[in-house]
């Protein structure tokens, strides 16, 4: 498996895991990706049990601990083989609702994290890690004309901690903390007025202090991008030189 293919599967697992975190019974998307990975590696259509001999070597070679808990910490982690069998058996169980489905979702999420780690390390020397391999592509952005109430709604609907936006040639982020401070201790008409003000209005008035963000090239290494974080904090914004459109965003969560 080459790196491009590995990262594609890694991103599919990550997207499926995010979905499962929003839906306590949303294990199916992770299992679909697991089946696609097994089918790709085995070059055939089988069931989860027969995919394991093809997936296990990937984990053994590329996961930091080979899919096993760190020595002395087995009470904190489940190993790959145990999780895989729990997911396989749970998939075959006739009852896929309520507590059974929630347990299967939890095990599927843990299995996904192991596979994401392994896939991230395929053909990746530590010193050559590129920020483009970790960024979330096509990020949701805020716009100056949008009211604070709408930006707040987008954040709450998607559990975003911040949204990037552009003003002239400069990129900023508006964070959940910014909006929380802006709306603190206001009620009734006062809160309504504040929610109806546009991002441009509160920026000009200084009612919300917004953080300027430098952008990095997608071809920068992770270590180079982290140097920017020391000065400006998270997240990292990613944009190609000479291109206006924001290409991606990297939160600390994406590098964990």
LINQUI-V934881 format. One record per residue. N is the residue number from 0. RES is the residue in one small letter. PHI is phi in whole degrees, -180 to 180 (none if undefined). OMEGA is omega as a letter, one per 30 degrees, with the letter a starting at -180 (none if undefined). Layout:
# LINQUI-V934881
n = <N:N>
res = <RES:RES>
phi = <PHI:PHI>
omega = <OMEGA:OMEGA>
This chain:
# LINQUI-V934881
n = <0:1:2:3:4:5:6:7:8:9:10:11:12:13:14:15:16:17:18:19:20:21:22:23:24:25:26:27:28:29:30:31:32:33:34:35:36:37:38:39:40:41:42:43:44:45:46:47:48:49:50:51:52:53:54:55:56:57:58:59:60:61:62:63:64:65:66:67:68:69:70:71:72:73:74:75:76:77:78:79:80:81:82:83:84:85:86:87:88:89:90:91:92:93:94:95:96:97:98:99:100:101:102:103:104:105:106:107:108:109:110:111:112:113:114:115:116:117:118:119:120:121:122:123:124:125:126:127:128:129:130:131:132:133:134:135:136:137:138:139:140:141:142:143:144:145:146:147:148:149:150:151:152:153:154:155:156:157:158:159:160:161:162:163:164:165:166:167:168:169:170:171:172:173:174:175:176:177:178:179:180:181:182:183:184:185:186:187:188:189:190:191:192:193:194:195:196:197:198:199:200:201:202:203:204:205:206:207:208:209:210:211:212:213:214:215:216:217:218:219:220:221:222:223:224:225:226:227:228:229:230:231:232:233:234:235:236:237:238:239:240:241:242:243:244:245:246:247:248:249:250:251:252:253:254:255>
res = <x:x:x:x:x:x:x:x:x:x:x:x:x:x:x:x:x:x:x:x:x:x:x:x:x:x:x:x:x:x:x:x:x:x:x:x:x:x:x:x:x:x:x:x:x:x:x:x:x:x:x:x:x:x:x:x:x:x:x:x:x:x:x:x:x:x:x:x:x:x:x:x:x:x:x:x:x:x:x:x:x:x:x:x:x:x:x:x:x:x:x:x:x:x:x:x:x:x:x:x:x:x:x:x:x:x:x:x:x:x:x:x:x:x:x:x:x:x:x:x:x:x:x:x:x:x:x:x:x:x:x:x:x:x:x:x:x:x:x:x:x:x:x:x:x:x:x:x:x:x:x:x:x:x:x:x:x:x:x:x:x:x:x:x:x:x:x:x:x:x:x:x:x:x:x:x:x:x:x:x:x:x:x:x:x:x:x:x:x:x:x:x:x:x:x:x:x:x:x:x:x:x:x:x:x:x:x:x:x:x:x:x:x:x:x:x:x:x:x:x:x:x:x:x:x:x:x:x:x:x:x:x:x:x:x:x:x:x:x:x:x:x:x:x:x:x:x:x:x:x:x:x:x:x:x:x>
phi = <none:-83:-66:-58:-67:-61:-70:-63:-67:-57:-68:-65:-64:-63:-63:-67:-68:-60:-63:-65:-69:-87:-125:-61:-118:-95:-74:-58:-62:-65:-66:-63:-67:-59:-68:-64:-64:-62:-65:-65:-70:-90:57:-162:-97:-136:-103:-59:-61:-86:-81:-57:-61:-88:-84:-57:-62:-60:-68:-61:-80:-117:-76:-52:-112:66:85:-107:-65:-57:-58:89:-124:-66:-80:-98:-124:-103:-79:-57:-62:-64:-63:-60:-67:-64:-69:-62:-67:-66:-64:-84:-68:-71:-94:-124:-153:60:-61:-61:-67:-67:-66:-63:-64:-60:-66:-65:-64:-64:-65:-61:-61:-62:-69:-61:-60:-64:-66:-66:-98:-68:53:-126:-65:-52:-72:-104:-62:-101:-66:-65:-81:-121:-73:-86:-81:49:-67:-73:-117:-93:-134:-59:-80:-80:-71:-58:-60:-74:-63:-60:-63:-61:-64:-69:-65:-112:57:-81:-90:-161:-133:-80:-153:-111:-131:66:-99:-110:-101:-128:-130:-109:-108:-62:-67:-58:-70:-62:-66:-63:-94:-61:62:-119:-137:53:-62:-61:-65:-60:-64:-66:-66:-86:-72:-80:-60:-62:-65:-72:-69:-66:-78:78:-68:-124:-86:-105:-88:-72:-128:-75:-112:-120:-75:-63:-90:-68:-76:-60:-64:-66:-67:-67:-63:-67:-63:-59:-91:-122:75:-82:-86:-97:-97:-122:-152:-75:-60:80:-114:-76:-72:-75:-86:-168:-143:-126:-99:-57:-57:-74:-99:-77>
omega = <l:a:a:l:a:a:l:l:l:a:l:l:a:l:l:l:l:l:a:l:l:a:a:l:a:a:a:a:l:a:l:l:l:l:l:l:l:l:l:a:a:a:l:l:a:l:a:a:a:l:a:a:l:a:a:l:l:l:a:a:a:l:a:l:a:a:l:l:l:a:l:a:a:l:l:a:l:a:a:a:l:a:a:a:l:l:a:l:l:l:a:l:a:a:l:l:l:a:a:a:a:l:l:l:l:l:l:l:l:l:l:a:l:a:l:l:a:a:l:a:l:l:a:l:a:a:a:a:a:a:l:a:a:a:l:a:l:a:l:a:l:l:a:a:a:l:l:l:l:l:l:a:l:l:a:a:a:a:l:l:l:l:l:l:a:l:a:l:a:l:l:l:l:a:l:l:l:a:l:l:a:a:a:l:l:a:l:a:a:l:l:a:a:l:a:l:l:l:l:a:a:l:a:a:a:l:l:l:a:a:l:a:l:l:l:l:l:a:l:l:l:a:l:l:a:l:l:a:a:a:a:l:a:f:l:l:a:a:l:l:l:l:a:a:l:a:a:l:l:l:l:l:a:a:l:none>
